């Protein structure tokens, strides 16, 4: 019916889907012809504002096959991709360049 579900101050949920087309409505079978069902969450303005106001990022390393490397540099060194012959006195604590600018 196209209704959305309000989740209080979090936002809303709604369904989206497509279907196979038919020339005659009597040929349509919802049980077999509905395709690509998706649940779409739309956050409320309050939730997005709270997220943006308190949002911060930090580099916590790289996870590869269940093993956590302390930094991108440590991961590259372990994989033999360079980045390891310097004195290590950069002082950045393993934090690489900021991807957000």
Secondary structure, 3 states (H helix, E strand, C coil): CCCCEECCCCEEEEEEEEECCCCCHHHCCHHHHEEEEEEEEEECHHHHHHHHHCCCCCCCCEEECCEEECCHHHHHHHCCCCCCCCCCCCCCCCCCCCCCC
